[in-house]
Every structure is written in C-alpha cells, then in structure tokens.
Amino acid sequence: MKKWVIGCCLLGLAVFLGVGVAVMTNATTVFAGIKVDGYDLGGASRAELEKLVHDRGRSISKNPLVFFYQGQKYTLNPGAVEYSINEAATVEAAWRYGREGFFWQRAVAVFRARKQGHDVPLVIQYNEVKLNNILAEWASKIDRPAKNASLSLATGAVVPEQIGIRLDVNRSKELILREFREQKNQTLVVEEVRPHLTAGDIEKSGIKDLLGIYTTYFNASDTNRTLNIYVAAEKINGTLLQPGEVFSYNGVVGPRDIAHGFKEAMEIVDGEFVPGIGGGVCQVSSTLYNAVLYAGLNVVERTNHSKPLSYVPVGRDATVAYGYLDFKFTNTTTTPVLILAEVKGNQLKMGIFGKDNVGETVEIWVIDQREIPPGVTKKDDPSIFIGETKEEKQGLPGYEATALRIWTLNGQEVRREVLSIDKYLPTNAIIRVGTKPVPTKIDLPPAATTMSPLKKESEKQPGKKKNVAKDELKGS
C-alpha cells in the first residue's frame, strides 16, 4: 500500500516537473489546451494566434445579426453599435496564460489547461449608448402595456384585463453580445406584464355601482394636448382605492415630462397661458375632481386655477403641478372604489364605481358668483400716431364664487358642505398707444398761373392762309 502511494506521488511529481520544464522552456507557442473563443490554439505560434484572432474579428464585423419576434425581423449590423474585437488585448490574454506569476503558479495553470482546457474569451468593445438606443427603438415597437380590468362607464359591465408584453432590455443585450460571436438567428427576450387588477378582483370586491361620473370636452385637433389628456387618463384608469386610502394625482400620474410620454401644449403658469410639457393634465384632474364630488368622497387637497377655464364652471376645477400642487381625496366608503377614465373623440369621461349603501344623491351648486372686471394695460407704440390706439389683447373678466356640495335623500336635503371660495384673476386688456408724432400741416398761398399773350393778326406767320368755311362765304 505504501509503495502504491509512493508511486502515485512520484508520478504526480514527475508530471508536475515535466509541466514545469515545459513552462520554463516553451516560450514560442501557446500552451496546450488553450482555446480562444472555442478554437484550440495549443502549440500555435504568436503569429498564428494573431492571425486567428484577426480573422475572427473580420468575420464577426461583416455579418449582421437577425432577431425575430412574432413574425417581425429585427436586424443589427455590428457597425451600428461600433462592435469590434480588441485583437491586441485578446492575443495578449491568450499568450500570457501560463507565463505570469511564480513558477509554481505558472506550472499549475499549464497543468490545468492540459487536463481541463482553458477558453480565453474574446475581448470586445462596443458603443453602449448606441446599443441602448437601438433596443429602445425595438421596445417601442414590441412593448404593449398591460390593461387593468375595469367597468364600462356606459353599461357597468366588467371589461376583462389584458396582459401586456415588454422587451427585456438587459437580457436582450446579453443575447446580442453573445450572438455577435455565435452568429445564430435568435428570438428576442420578451416578458409578460401582468395587470394589477383582474376581472376576478373586481368581482370579489363587490364593486358594482356607479357613484359619480363627469364629462368634459376638448379640442381634439390640438394633438399634443389631446395626447397629454390620454396619457394622464390612462395612468389613472383602473386605479383601485381601498377604504381609507388616499389618492394622490401626482403620485399616480407621475412627472409630466417627455420621458413619461407627455408633450408640449398650452398651460397656465403665473396667471398666463404659455407652452409647457404636459399641458392638458389639469383637465384630467378637474374632470376627476367633479366625479369625486358626485361620488361623495372626501377631498383632502385641491387648488383652483388662477384663471377661469372653458371646460368646467368656476369653482369646480382642480389645478395640479408636479412637486408642489396636488389633488388628493380619500375613499371614505366602507368598500373599495374603482376609478375609471375614458377618452373618445373630444370627450373625457371619468367615473368612480363602488358600492352604494346609502342611496343619497349629490348636487353641486356655485353661488355668490361675482364678476371682476378686467383692467387695462397701456403700451407705447412708436409705429402709430399720437392720439391713435390699437387693441393688442382683449380683456376678460375674473370671478369670485363659492362652491357647495349638497346631499339629498328622497328629495330632502340631508347635509351640505362648503367646498371652496375661489377667486379667478381677470385678464387685463392690452392697448397700444401711439407715440409717433403727427406731421404738421402747412398752409400754402394759391399757385400763380402764367398764360401766353394772344398773337395779333399781323404777328401771324406769313405764307399761311386762313381756312374759311363755305358757310362763312355764303353769309358774307
């Protein structure tokens, strides 16, 4: 037994020493068992190693990748993302294997490569920003958002949920970088997106009654504003609010910027209508505010606009600004409520479904409305004469008003609530006043007339005879 153990040890020592001799003496070829990207290069010279890596790089850079998803083809050329092999770094990594470290470390590395093999990966380089942009473009064509189950605002029937899909960008990026080397046609990595609310959730919740609904109208030809209304409404649609839970408009809709799907449209800033990203979202918050009022829910935070609006009466709007002005309300019922939004044509409808255990009716009154006349702002205008004026902007009145919410049961008032006392600023007229001097009028004397004197008969030119008419001769 001892002889067998001693023999094994001597054999192992001999192998190790043999490897050690190879480490010390083999300085001109790649060690046995070394592979580069799967290609066996054991015994190859450095020149042969460099040629293989160079040829591999050229092959990869010439061939476009083709990916598929649901019958659609997505092609990617290596040059589009500046993909290439770092040939020098790859060659150096393969050549240095077994040539670095202490003697025993090099010997172990060479021994392991002989027995198990060692694959040196290609050192790659690419433009990550360009690859991310291409993946984002593909995602815009593939992604389909999940839709929560809801109730029809027209019929009250349950509308089933829809499962969404989303391109898995991180896993697809890994696939692309691998496929540049393997050159196979692959399917993009796409994952399902489950909705938050299913038809089963609605049925279990007992939600079945329409508690409040409100409709506003907009100019559908203003495409950017219409898109903003749709985006904000979709973010709210299908929100389930538990008893006692507070709804935050800013929390649900999120930032109003291009990254979140919003575009530039007119909005009110510091009392003036100016272009801004997300113009139109206040129509959604104001429509929802009225639906909340009719549903009898408790308003926690609400601010009126600085100017009167066309889509809701004074006293019944709710302005929002991400980060500092929010619209919040609480589900004060004993069961969950479902918030629904629907955009069709030029109409925005928002409704709240729940369970009506009381049977009360809600009315909204606006009282004590007082008009605030607009002022006049004058601006000097050197292009028109003194004493002349031109209207640059028409003045519009502002208002003060008080909004009430009144609950009735069987035609009898049960209670009332003062919702707000609001003030809306007028829009001052702008009048341009002429400052250009009027030219001075100069009175001139009557113009003198000059006439040539009549010529006497004797002064008439000789040789010319007077033509006498036949009638004259007869009467003479």
Legacy VTK file of the C-alpha trace (Angstrom):
# vtk DataFile Version 3.0
C-alpha trace
ASCII
DATASET POLYDATA
POINTS 476 float
0.000 0.000 0.000
2.823 2.341 0.928
4.611 1.533 -2.328
1.423 2.370 -4.290
1.061 5.736 -2.544
4.725 6.499 -3.007
4.441 5.557 -6.672
1.479 7.856 -7.217
3.281 10.703 -5.527
6.386 10.160 -7.628
4.255 10.003 -10.791
2.477 13.221 -9.866
5.781 14.865 -9.064
7.175 13.747 -12.408
4.181 15.140 -14.258
4.394 18.379 -12.347
8.139 18.635 -13.003
7.503 17.848 -16.648
4.985 20.660 -16.795
7.476 22.856 -15.016
10.103 22.122 -17.617
7.542 22.990 -20.297
6.810 26.260 -18.570
10.494 27.110 -18.425
11.335 26.034 -21.965
8.156 26.739 -24.020
8.407 30.414 -24.885
7.450 30.337 -28.572
3.989 28.689 -28.698
0.631 28.800 -26.963
0.387 26.190 -24.218
-1.594 23.013 -24.836
-5.295 23.142 -24.033
-5.595 26.910 -24.602
-8.586 27.944 -26.703
-9.705 31.331 -27.966
-13.475 31.682 -28.381
-13.668 27.865 -28.660
-10.839 27.491 -31.191
-7.969 25.211 -29.992
-4.672 27.056 -30.309
-2.388 24.788 -28.281
1.057 24.771 -29.910
0.296 27.772 -32.152
2.896 30.469 -32.592
2.150 34.023 -31.643
1.833 34.936 -35.329
-0.705 32.143 -35.829
-2.581 33.309 -32.738
-2.699 36.881 -34.042
-3.946 35.718 -37.460
-6.775 33.639 -35.978
-7.971 36.489 -33.752
-7.764 38.945 -36.655
-9.721 36.626 -38.990
-12.308 36.017 -36.273
-12.747 39.740 -35.779
-13.206 40.357 -39.509
-15.773 37.568 -39.760
-17.799 38.924 -36.867
-17.730 42.534 -38.085
-19.088 41.599 -41.548
-22.156 39.596 -40.577
-25.359 41.340 -39.402
-27.469 39.763 -36.682
-31.093 38.863 -37.291
-33.608 38.503 -34.442
-37.279 37.615 -34.599
-40.375 38.271 -32.534
-43.942 37.413 -33.574
-43.019 37.238 -37.243
-41.173 40.569 -37.249
-37.492 40.692 -38.163
-35.039 42.954 -36.320
-31.609 43.362 -37.957
-28.492 44.741 -36.291
-25.207 45.461 -38.061
-22.097 45.369 -35.837
-21.020 48.741 -37.193
-24.245 50.350 -35.962
-23.044 49.877 -32.381
-19.301 50.075 -33.181
-18.877 46.432 -32.180
-15.375 45.024 -32.700
-12.797 42.656 -31.229
-9.926 44.180 -29.302
-7.419 41.993 -31.099
-4.326 43.097 -29.178
-5.943 42.520 -25.772
-7.340 39.118 -26.830
-3.969 37.931 -28.187
-2.182 39.139 -25.078
-4.634 37.353 -22.762
-4.130 34.024 -24.578
-0.369 34.422 -24.858
0.154 35.447 -21.226
-1.738 32.453 -19.834
0.812 30.254 -18.035
3.506 32.927 -18.317
2.578 35.079 -15.320
3.148 34.656 -11.586
5.571 32.486 -9.612
6.981 29.305 -11.087
4.552 27.047 -9.227
1.578 29.255 -10.218
2.526 29.032 -13.899
3.061 25.285 -13.643
-0.390 24.758 -12.074
-2.051 26.898 -14.769
-0.369 24.980 -17.598
-1.151 21.635 -15.968
-4.833 22.592 -15.559
-5.051 23.758 -19.199
-3.630 20.427 -20.388
-6.076 18.401 -18.339
-9.242 20.540 -18.395
-8.653 23.053 -21.153
-8.890 26.816 -20.787
-11.011 29.039 -23.041
-9.856 32.640 -23.393
-12.876 34.851 -24.248
-12.682 37.487 -26.944
-12.123 40.966 -25.579
-14.896 43.017 -27.189
-15.692 46.702 -27.399
-18.902 48.466 -28.455
-20.838 51.701 -28.045
-23.300 51.031 -25.242
-25.268 54.252 -25.824
-25.954 53.296 -29.448
-26.923 49.751 -28.462
-29.301 51.075 -25.792
-30.893 53.428 -28.337
-31.499 50.570 -30.782
-33.025 48.427 -28.031
-35.241 51.344 -27.011
-36.432 51.668 -30.620
-37.221 47.949 -30.761
-39.002 48.162 -27.416
-41.235 50.967 -28.733
-42.439 48.576 -31.466
-42.776 45.497 -29.243
-43.989 46.761 -25.878
-47.707 46.624 -25.185
-48.805 47.864 -21.755
-50.979 45.700 -19.576
-54.544 46.921 -19.036
-56.391 46.515 -15.794
-59.865 45.059 -15.754
-62.499 47.770 -15.494
-66.180 48.508 -15.683
-67.882 50.062 -18.680
-68.884 53.652 -17.988
-71.785 53.140 -20.392
-73.189 49.801 -19.177
-71.429 48.980 -15.903
-70.380 45.564 -17.272
-66.956 44.135 -16.368
-64.295 44.691 -19.033
-61.631 41.928 -18.751
-57.980 42.719 -18.172
-55.322 42.489 -20.914
-51.858 41.006 -20.396
-49.038 43.214 -21.690
-45.613 42.408 -23.092
-42.253 44.126 -22.657
-38.849 43.670 -24.269
-36.388 42.549 -21.593
-33.664 45.033 -22.473
-30.944 43.673 -20.176
-31.319 40.033 -21.231
-31.683 41.031 -24.892
-28.440 42.992 -24.634
-26.649 39.921 -23.276
-28.146 37.872 -26.112
-26.937 40.344 -28.743
-23.367 40.439 -27.427
-23.268 36.635 -27.389
-24.812 36.333 -30.841
-22.164 38.554 -32.401
-19.819 35.592 -31.786
-22.190 32.656 -32.251
-23.996 34.049 -35.318
-27.356 32.322 -34.811
-30.820 33.671 -35.573
-32.495 34.077 -32.212
-35.803 35.235 -30.755
-35.665 38.414 -28.704
-36.244 38.089 -24.975
-39.760 39.364 -24.251
-41.609 39.013 -20.951
-45.266 39.217 -19.991
-46.557 42.134 -17.943
-49.413 41.213 -15.652
-52.115 43.818 -14.892
-52.612 44.969 -11.331
-56.378 44.427 -11.411
-58.222 41.443 -12.879
-61.892 40.789 -13.526
-61.786 38.378 -10.593
-60.521 41.150 -8.307
-63.476 43.352 -9.273
-65.994 40.579 -8.708
-64.528 39.781 -5.280
-64.514 43.452 -4.230
-68.274 43.859 -4.634
-67.809 46.950 -6.812
-70.896 47.340 -8.967
-72.492 50.786 -8.519
-71.600 53.984 -10.371
-71.095 56.519 -7.569
-70.075 59.529 -9.647
-69.301 60.434 -13.256
-68.343 63.632 -15.077
-67.591 64.539 -18.709
-65.567 67.397 -20.134
-64.774 68.319 -23.744
-61.601 69.421 -25.512
-60.301 70.416 -28.934
-59.228 67.098 -30.464
-57.376 68.896 -33.274
-54.802 70.063 -30.703
-52.917 66.790 -30.984
-50.298 67.385 -28.276
-52.833 68.450 -25.664
-55.100 65.545 -26.629
-52.190 63.124 -26.206
-51.403 64.544 -22.755
-55.022 64.085 -21.702
-54.963 60.493 -22.945
-51.650 59.659 -21.225
-52.763 61.071 -17.863
-56.186 59.401 -18.090
-54.614 56.020 -18.909
-52.319 56.252 -15.885
-55.364 56.745 -13.642
-57.715 54.314 -15.352
-58.260 51.148 -13.324
-56.906 52.513 -10.027
-58.388 50.606 -7.092
-58.662 52.593 -3.881
-59.191 50.724 -0.631
-61.347 52.111 2.220
-59.466 54.910 3.958
-56.783 55.063 1.253
-55.762 58.475 -0.102
-55.463 59.023 -3.856
-52.664 61.387 -4.979
-52.896 62.672 -8.552
-49.181 63.428 -8.714
-48.358 60.063 -7.185
-50.388 58.149 -9.792
-49.743 60.243 -12.923
-46.099 60.949 -12.077
-43.784 63.576 -13.592
-45.045 65.465 -16.620
-42.050 65.253 -18.937
-41.118 63.807 -22.311
-39.586 60.693 -20.721
-43.007 59.832 -19.255
-44.886 60.269 -22.538
-46.013 63.902 -22.323
-45.642 66.615 -24.973
-45.658 70.409 -25.139
-49.042 72.154 -25.034
-50.538 75.320 -23.579
-50.861 75.576 -19.794
-51.354 78.289 -17.162
-48.151 79.473 -15.442
-48.179 82.523 -13.163
-51.570 83.535 -14.491
-50.584 83.367 -18.158
-51.214 80.779 -20.865
-47.799 79.580 -22.031
-46.427 76.437 -23.741
-45.309 73.740 -21.308
-44.701 69.984 -21.188
-47.889 68.247 -20.080
-50.413 70.955 -20.906
-53.875 69.404 -20.587
-53.319 67.292 -17.469
-55.305 69.814 -15.418
-58.394 68.974 -17.467
-57.978 65.385 -16.285
-57.588 66.447 -12.633
-60.586 68.807 -12.902
-62.772 66.122 -14.509
-61.760 63.665 -11.803
-62.474 66.293 -9.113
-66.084 66.579 -10.259
-66.505 62.797 -10.391
-65.138 62.622 -6.834
-67.591 65.308 -5.690
-70.568 63.422 -7.132
-69.292 60.177 -5.592
-69.455 61.843 -2.171
-65.783 61.191 -1.364
-63.762 63.461 0.910
-61.424 65.962 -0.779
-58.073 66.275 1.019
-56.195 68.730 -1.208
-57.394 70.854 -4.104
-56.427 74.244 -5.581
-58.317 76.284 -8.160
-56.652 77.750 -11.243
-55.612 81.390 -11.335
-57.795 81.996 -14.416
-61.291 80.838 -15.434
-61.392 77.807 -17.722
-63.613 76.813 -20.621
-64.108 73.114 -19.804
-65.522 73.416 -16.247
-67.516 76.118 -14.430
-65.756 78.388 -11.949
-65.439 76.781 -8.527
-65.229 73.270 -9.990
-61.674 72.957 -11.280
-58.543 71.443 -9.713
-55.088 72.526 -10.833
-52.005 70.345 -10.379
-48.258 70.892 -10.745
-45.873 68.041 -10.125
-43.847 68.575 -6.979
-45.909 71.283 -5.286
-49.621 71.318 -6.233
-51.530 68.034 -5.858
-55.106 66.844 -5.961
-55.895 64.311 -3.242
-59.022 62.610 -1.974
-59.884 59.770 0.374
-62.084 56.747 -0.112
-64.464 57.403 2.742
-66.710 54.444 1.907
-66.553 51.030 3.587
-65.689 49.175 0.356
-63.058 49.642 -2.393
-63.737 52.116 -5.178
-62.558 51.816 -8.787
-61.523 54.921 -10.748
-62.140 54.758 -14.486
-61.191 57.107 -17.315
-62.218 57.047 -20.946
-61.110 59.279 -23.837
-63.178 59.155 -27.021
-63.103 61.783 -29.756
-63.227 65.120 -27.969
-64.705 63.732 -24.727
-63.058 62.836 -21.442
-65.214 60.795 -19.060
-64.177 59.873 -15.552
-66.230 57.735 -13.236
-65.988 56.156 -9.802
-67.548 52.775 -9.095
-68.102 51.304 -5.656
-70.914 50.018 -3.531
-73.810 52.362 -2.787
-75.187 51.529 0.647
-76.917 54.867 1.291
-78.848 55.870 -1.813
-78.151 59.583 -1.398
-77.913 61.997 -4.317
-75.225 64.676 -4.567
-75.705 68.121 -6.127
-73.038 70.759 -6.755
-74.029 74.409 -6.536
-71.974 77.513 -7.320
-73.318 80.590 -5.526
-72.356 84.194 -4.788
-70.636 84.475 -8.143
-69.231 87.968 -8.700
-67.538 89.236 -11.834
-64.212 91.046 -11.559
-63.795 93.466 -14.482
-60.501 93.398 -16.345
-58.025 96.233 -16.113
-56.249 97.957 -18.957
-52.527 97.867 -19.577
-51.206 100.547 -21.932
-48.082 100.110 -24.034
-46.358 102.837 -26.018
-46.175 102.076 -29.730
-43.926 104.264 -31.914
-45.399 102.771 -35.088
-48.782 104.519 -34.738
-49.552 108.244 -34.476
-50.196 110.122 -31.270
-53.884 110.010 -30.455
-54.390 106.585 -32.074
-54.797 103.292 -30.174
-54.936 99.618 -31.096
-56.171 96.682 -29.012
-53.422 94.075 -28.735
-55.243 91.743 -26.330
-58.876 91.622 -25.344
-59.650 91.832 -21.645
-61.583 89.038 -19.925
-63.327 89.224 -16.561
-62.284 87.277 -13.483
-64.648 85.814 -10.889
-65.231 85.119 -7.251
-67.507 82.200 -6.404
-68.481 79.794 -3.639
-68.991 76.084 -4.386
-71.331 73.917 -2.287
-71.963 70.178 -2.164
-75.449 69.160 -1.067
-76.585 65.623 -0.233
-80.266 64.763 -0.619
-82.280 61.643 0.160
-85.723 61.171 -1.331
-85.714 64.838 -2.394
-84.872 66.141 1.095
-81.577 67.828 1.953
-79.538 65.740 4.346
-76.451 67.913 4.717
-74.347 70.457 2.864
-70.680 71.356 2.659
-68.853 74.488 1.566
-66.277 73.097 -0.835
-64.366 76.283 -1.612
-64.421 80.031 -2.000
-62.399 80.695 -5.117
-61.028 83.735 -6.854
-60.029 83.825 -10.530
-57.972 86.730 -11.815
-59.178 88.749 -14.803
-57.116 89.011 -17.957
-56.243 92.648 -18.479
-56.718 94.218 -21.871
-53.552 95.440 -23.569
-53.899 98.683 -25.524
-51.134 100.023 -27.713
-50.937 103.830 -27.548
-49.345 105.753 -30.416
-46.255 107.853 -29.772
-45.369 108.703 -33.382
-45.583 112.493 -33.969
-48.324 113.673 -36.313
-46.910 115.651 -39.303
-47.514 119.479 -39.080
-49.982 120.826 -41.711
-48.518 123.755 -43.803
-50.916 126.358 -45.459
-49.517 127.350 -48.906
-50.660 130.513 -50.929
-52.686 129.921 -54.152
-50.482 128.864 -57.013
-49.772 131.641 -59.681
-50.924 130.983 -63.272
-48.935 132.010 -66.372
-50.602 132.476 -69.812
-49.043 133.214 -73.177
-50.332 136.506 -74.844
-52.603 136.202 -77.841
-50.933 136.901 -81.150
-52.191 139.769 -83.368
-53.176 139.060 -86.951
-50.108 140.905 -88.145
-47.984 138.672 -85.986
-49.264 135.586 -87.670
-46.724 133.768 -89.649
-46.669 134.693 -93.402
-47.422 132.154 -96.012
-50.285 130.662 -94.099
-53.857 131.351 -95.245
-56.846 131.257 -93.066
-59.195 128.409 -93.887
-62.723 129.831 -94.351
-65.658 127.554 -94.182
-68.153 127.502 -97.048
-70.935 128.711 -94.751
-68.945 131.774 -93.880
-68.556 132.694 -97.627
-72.242 132.335 -98.241
-73.193 134.639 -95.441
-70.737 137.351 -96.296
LINES 1 477
476 0 1 2 3 4 5 6 7 8 9 10 11 12 13 14 15 16 17 18 19 20 21 22 23 24 25 26 27 28 29 30 31 32 33 34 35 36 37 38 39 40 41 42 43 44 45 46 47 48 49 50 51 52 53 54 55 56 57 58 59 60 61 62 63 64 65 66 67 68 69 70 71 72 73 74 75 76 77 78 79 80 81 82 83 84 85 86 87 88 89 90 91 92 93 94 95 96 97 98 99 100 101 102 103 104 105 106 107 108 109 110 111 112 113 114 115 116 117 118 119 120 121 122 123 124 125 126 127 128 129 130 131 132 133 134 135 136 137 138 139 140 141 142 143 144 145 146 147 148 149 150 151 152 153 154 155 156 157 158 159 160 161 162 163 164 165 166 167 168 169 170 171 172 173 174 175 176 177 178 179 180 181 182 183 184 185 186 187 188 189 190 191 192 193 194 195 196 197 198 199 200 201 202 203 204 205 206 207 208 209 210 211 212 213 214 215 216 217 218 219 220 221 222 223 224 225 226 227 228 229 230 231 232 233 234 235 236 237 238 239 240 241 242 243 244 245 246 247 248 249 250 251 252 253 254 255 256 257 258 259 260 261 262 263 264 265 266 267 268 269 270 271 272 273 274 275 276 277 278 279 280 281 282 283 284 285 286 287 288 289 290 291 292 293 294 295 296 297 298 299 300 301 302 303 304 305 306 307 308 309 310 311 312 313 314 315 316 317 318 319 320 321 322 323 324 325 326 327 328 329 330 331 332 333 334 335 336 337 338 339 340 341 342 343 344 345 346 347 348 349 350 351 352 353 354 355 356 357 358 359 360 361 362 363 364 365 366 367 368 369 370 371 372 373 374 375 376 377 378 379 380 381 382 383 384 385 386 387 388 389 390 391 392 393 394 395 396 397 398 399 400 401 402 403 404 405 406 407 408 409 410 411 412 413 414 415 416 417 418 419 420 421 422 423 424 425 426 427 428 429 430 431 432 433 434 435 436 437 438 439 440 441 442 443 444 445 446 447 448 449 450 451 452 453 454 455 456 457 458 459 460 461 462 463 464 465 466 467 468 469 470 471 472 473 474 475
